[in-house]
Every structure is written in structure tokens, then in C-alpha cells.
Amino acid sequence: MGELLPRVLLLAGGVGALYFGAEWLIRGAAALAQRFGVPPIVVGLTVVSLGTSAPELAVSIRAALGGASDIAIGNVLGSNLANVGLVLGLTALIQPLTVAARVVQREIPIMIGITLLLYPLILDLEVSRLDGVVLVGLLVAYLLYVMRASKEEPEAVLEEFSEFIEEFPDGKPTTRTTLRDLGLILVGLSALVIGGNAIVASAIYIASALGVSEIVIGMTVVAVGTSLPELATSIVAGVRGEADIAVGNIIGSNIFNIGGVLGVTSIVAPIPVGSDVPHLHLLAVLFLSLLVFPFAKTSYRVQRLEGTLLCLTYVGLGLWIFW
């Protein structure tokens, strides 16, 4: 127990480093892109969206390079499970969520589709570099599609990413502001690397000390840790009456986790997959993803009762995976 506590504290510190690292990276990159004339819509759909998946990406790449493939795949699948069951469920429990029509008609079906596609890709028990190229290609196609569709709804996109999008009266970058933005990016990237290393190292030790598999630790402790930013953001958005933004961010994060995080990680280092993953862990994620659709479709709201069911289902699936 005496040796376990420092590892738990290291894990908590790693989560904190990931949170602030992602925040600084997004703010610096978004501001820098705008200063050089990149439209706010493009900034929101690329820099900000990709940046919110930076914690998962940092942990998964570090885990894959270090040979901890179970943590790499468990982090992605567990984050998607936590985003829908824990984050969306708790947020709806606190404040019923209005779901934008575009999320029900576009984002949720895409999230379900890319989750379904992952099943045949990992039946050979590996996420290969070719699989990674396919996943990243699908993510790029999704981004291009959303970017094109967003020309008809720019206000919705601007509102969704308003926290990170600034207005610059003259639109001209200065040396001082550019250096500040570059500094934020550099510090943010450094924090992500440090946090990723801390989380992976402590998670491996904790799994060994508790006698559980690394994929269970990846899908629970590590995944919940990397999903904490989404949880905090969604609860605040729900309380402020911006629930549609919260739902859109959660669903979008799941799409990026599979297409971007898992895709990029497997390109960097192919990920071996345990025999239980396709028929146990991925099925759990798919079940919860499918459950969201009828909840959101009904009057375009996720009520408190449905939020409670999502939370209970998440706990039940977690116990099923553990045992």
C-alpha cells in the first residue's frame, strides 16, 4: 500500500498535466491559426476538435511505443464508453439535455458507423498501419464533410467553439502575440508528453499491484482520467443551458478517438489486440453508442431518467468487463 499511493498520486498528476496541456495547446494553436487568417470555422473543426482528443492521443501513443498495447486500445475504447455513459449520463442527470437535430441526424450515426467499422478491422487481433490509414482517412473525410455542411450553419459552429475562438480587430499577427501563442503550444505539448508518460507508467504499476489486466486499467482508471476534461466541460455547458454544445462535443470526441487517436497511434506503432477486445470490450462500446440514439431521437432531448439509465448501464458494463 505504501508503494501504491505514490503511483496513484503520479497518475492524478498525469491527468492534471494532460488537462492543462490540452487547454494550452488548443488556445495557442487556435489563436495562432486565426492570427494568420484561418477562418474560425476551420479553426473550430480542426484545431480545437483535434486538440480535445490530445490527452487520449498522448497516452495511447506513449503506451503503444512502450509495448503497453492493452492500455493504448483500452484508453480509446474506455474513453468512448465513459464519454457516453458517464459524461453524457451525469450531465443529463444534472440538467436534461437538448440535442441539436444535426447531432441526431449526422454525428450519432457517424459515431455508430465508425465503431461498427472497427469490428472487422480488429478481428485479426491487430490495429495495423493500414487500418490506421483507413481510420484517419475516414476522419479526414468526416471533417471535410462537416466543414462543407458548416458553411450553411456557421453560427452553430462559432457558438460551439466560442470559448477558444477570439476576435482580432486588425487580424495582423505581431511578434509578441505570435511568440506567446508559440509558447503556449510548446508548453502544452510538453505537458501532454509528461502527463502521458506519468499515466502510462503508473497505470502499468497499478495493474500489476492489483492483479488486474492492463486493458481493464486502460478502460477504467486511465480512460476516466483522460475523459475528465469532457466531463467538466459538459457539466458546465449543461448548467449554463448550452446542452446541445455538450452533446455535440461528447459525440464528436468519440469520433475523433477512433478515427484520430486510434488511427494515428496505430500508424506510429501497430497495436496488438487481445482476443477479448472484439467480442467484449468493443461490443460494450457499441451497445452504449446504440443506446444513445433512441434517447436523443425522442423529442431531441436526453431526460434525467435516460441519463440515469446511461450511468447505470456504464456501471453494469464496467463490472461485466472487469469480471
TAURFEN-V159712 format. One record per residue. N is the residue number from 1. PSI is psi in degrees with one decimal (NA if undefined). D_LAST is the distance of its C-alpha to the last C-alpha in Angstrom with 2 decimals. Layout:
N/PSI/D_LAST
N/PSI/D_LAST
//
This chain:
1/-37.6/23.13
2/-33.6/26.56
3/-24.0/25.59
4/-37.7/22.42
5/-47.2/24.43
6/-34.0/26.74
7/-37.7/23.90
8/-41.9/22.46
9/-37.4/26.06
10/-39.8/26.50
11/-45.2/23.53
12/-41.0/25.13
13/-37.1/28.46
14/-40.4/27.18
15/-42.9/25.97
16/-42.0/29.44
17/-39.3/31.19
18/-42.8/29.39
19/-52.5/30.39
20/-34.6/34.02
21/-45.3/34.24
22/-40.9/33.30
23/-48.4/35.69
24/-39.5/38.58
25/-45.9/38.05
26/-47.8/38.12
27/-44.0/41.14
28/-46.0/43.08
29/-40.3/42.47
30/-45.1/43.12
31/-41.8/46.31
32/-42.2/47.52
33/-43.0/47.02
34/-38.7/48.94
35/-25.4/51.72
36/21.7/52.36
37/11.0/52.60
38/127.7/49.18
39/144.6/48.90
40/-36.6/46.49
41/-43.9/44.67
42/-40.6/43.96
43/-46.5/42.91
44/-44.3/40.43
45/-16.2/38.88
46/-69.2/38.65
47/-51.1/38.91
48/-45.8/37.12
49/-45.1/34.39
50/-36.4/33.66
51/-33.5/33.92
52/-18.3/31.21
53/4.0/28.74
54/-39.3/30.13
55/-47.4/27.34
56/-40.0/24.69
57/-43.7/27.29
58/-44.2/28.16
59/-44.3/24.62
60/-42.3/23.78
61/-44.7/27.14
62/-41.2/26.93
63/-43.8/23.49
64/-42.7/24.70
65/-29.2/27.95
66/6.1/26.31
67/6.6/24.16
68/64.4/20.86
69/-32.2/20.23
70/-36.2/16.46
71/-36.6/17.46
72/-50.9/20.26
73/-35.6/18.41
74/-35.6/15.40
75/-43.7/18.10
76/-52.2/19.82
77/-40.6/17.05
78/-35.9/15.48
79/-42.0/19.06
80/-38.8/19.76
81/-45.0/16.77
82/-38.1/17.94
83/-44.7/21.54
84/-48.9/21.25
85/-47.9/18.75
86/-54.4/19.57
87/-54.8/23.07
88/-40.2/24.56
89/-49.0/22.98
90/-40.2/24.20
91/-43.3/27.52
92/-32.2/28.16
93/-37.5/27.29
94/-42.3/29.96
95/117.2/32.43
96/138.5/32.39
97/126.6/32.55
98/132.1/35.31
99/124.9/34.30
100/144.9/37.09
101/-36.7/38.04
102/-29.4/37.77
103/-42.3/34.07
104/-41.6/33.35
105/-21.4/35.68
106/-61.4/34.97
107/-45.8/32.08
108/-46.7/29.29
109/-36.8/30.23
110/-40.5/30.45
111/-44.5/27.00
112/-41.4/25.59
113/-44.3/27.84
114/-27.7/26.91
115/-41.9/23.16
116/-41.4/23.99
117/-31.2/26.20
118/-27.5/23.51
119/-55.5/21.79
120/-25.6/24.73
121/-29.1/25.32
122/8.2/22.07
123/-25.3/22.00
124/8.7/23.89
125/36.3/21.00
126/139.7/23.26
127/98.0/24.65
128/174.2/28.20
129/-38.1/31.24
130/-42.5/32.55
131/-41.1/29.39
132/-41.2/29.89
133/-41.2/33.51
134/-46.4/32.60
135/-45.1/30.19
136/-39.1/32.76
137/-41.2/35.50
138/-38.5/33.77
139/-42.9/33.35
140/-42.9/37.06
141/-40.0/38.04
142/-45.0/36.12
143/-43.6/37.87
144/-40.1/41.23
145/-46.5/40.70
146/-38.2/39.75
147/-40.8/42.64
148/-44.7/45.03
149/-29.5/43.82
150/-15.4/44.04
151/-23.1/47.78
152/-11.0/48.07
153/54.0/45.96
154/-31.5/46.64
155/-38.3/46.59
156/-40.5/42.94
157/-42.6/41.92
158/-39.5/44.14
159/-38.9/42.73
160/-34.9/39.12
161/21.6/39.85
162/-26.8/42.67
163/-31.6/41.02
164/-8.8/41.44
165/126.8/44.60
166/163.3/47.92
167/131.5/51.47
168/110.0/54.05
169/-47.5/57.62
170/-16.2/59.31
171/8.8/56.35
172/128.8/57.60
173/146.3/55.51
174/163.5/57.12
175/-41.7/56.61
176/-49.1/55.29
177/-35.3/52.71
178/-42.6/51.65
179/-37.0/51.11
180/-45.9/49.08
181/-42.4/46.80
182/-37.4/46.48
183/-41.8/45.69
184/-42.2/42.87
185/-46.4/41.41
186/-46.6/41.72
187/-41.3/40.25
188/-45.0/37.39
189/-41.3/36.56
190/-43.0/36.81
191/-37.2/34.43
192/-42.9/31.88
193/-47.6/32.17
194/-45.9/31.97
195/-41.5/29.01
196/-44.9/27.11
197/-43.6/27.84
198/-42.6/26.82
199/-45.9/23.44
200/-46.0/22.51
201/-45.1/23.83
202/-35.7/22.17
203/-41.4/18.73
204/-43.8/18.90
205/-44.5/20.02
206/-41.6/17.42
207/-43.9/14.54
208/-42.6/16.45
209/-35.7/17.31
210/-8.5/13.87
211/27.3/12.51
212/163.6/9.91
213/156.4/10.75
214/-31.9/13.60
215/-32.6/12.35
216/-43.9/9.62
217/-40.9/12.70
218/-40.0/14.86
219/-12.1/13.16
220/-80.5/12.97
221/-51.9/15.66
222/-45.0/17.97
223/-44.2/17.80
224/-38.5/18.51
225/-44.2/21.22
226/-14.3/22.93
227/-4.3/22.78
228/-39.5/24.56
229/-42.5/27.98
230/-38.8/27.19
231/-48.8/25.96
232/-46.0/29.16
233/-43.2/31.40
234/-40.7/30.08
235/-43.5/30.36
236/-43.4/33.87
237/-40.3/34.86
238/-43.6/33.71
239/-35.0/35.64
240/0.0/38.67
241/15.7/38.67
242/48.3/37.74
243/-35.2/34.60
244/-33.3/35.36
245/-41.6/35.30
246/-46.2/31.87
247/-44.4/30.40
248/-41.0/32.27
249/-39.0/31.03
250/-49.4/27.33
251/-42.8/27.67
252/-37.3/29.93
253/-38.7/27.54
254/-37.9/24.85
255/-43.8/27.58
256/-34.7/28.64
257/-43.5/25.19
258/-50.1/24.86
259/-43.3/28.58
260/-56.7/29.64
261/-55.6/26.91
262/-38.5/25.09
263/-51.2/28.50
264/-42.2/30.41
265/-44.1/27.79
266/-25.9/27.66
267/-41.0/31.47
268/-45.8/31.63
269/113.1/29.14
270/141.6/27.37
271/111.1/23.57
272/143.1/21.69
273/132.0/18.54
274/155.6/15.56
275/-22.4/15.34
276/-19.9/12.03
277/-51.2/13.79
278/-37.8/16.31
279/-2.9/14.29
280/-68.3/11.05
281/-45.9/11.83
282/-37.0/15.52
283/-35.1/15.18
284/-44.3/13.39
285/-43.0/16.38
286/-41.4/18.81
287/-46.6/17.82
288/-35.1/18.36
289/-42.2/21.49
290/-33.3/22.89
291/-29.9/22.34
292/-36.5/24.59
293/-53.9/27.53
294/-31.3/28.53
295/-46.9/28.02
296/-32.2/30.35
297/-33.2/32.69
298/106.8/33.47
299/17.4/36.56
300/40.3/35.25
301/148.1/33.43
302/108.4/29.90
303/172.5/30.43
304/-41.4/28.78
305/-42.5/27.08
306/-35.4/25.65
307/-39.9/24.58
308/-42.7/22.78
309/-37.7/21.00
310/-44.4/20.00
311/-46.3/18.59
312/-38.4/16.66
313/-39.3/15.35
314/-44.8/14.33
315/-43.2/12.42
316/-43.7/10.79
317/-36.3/9.95
318/-43.7/8.69
319/-38.7/6.18
320/-45.5/5.41
321/-42.5/5.56
322/-43.9/3.79
323/NA/0.00
//
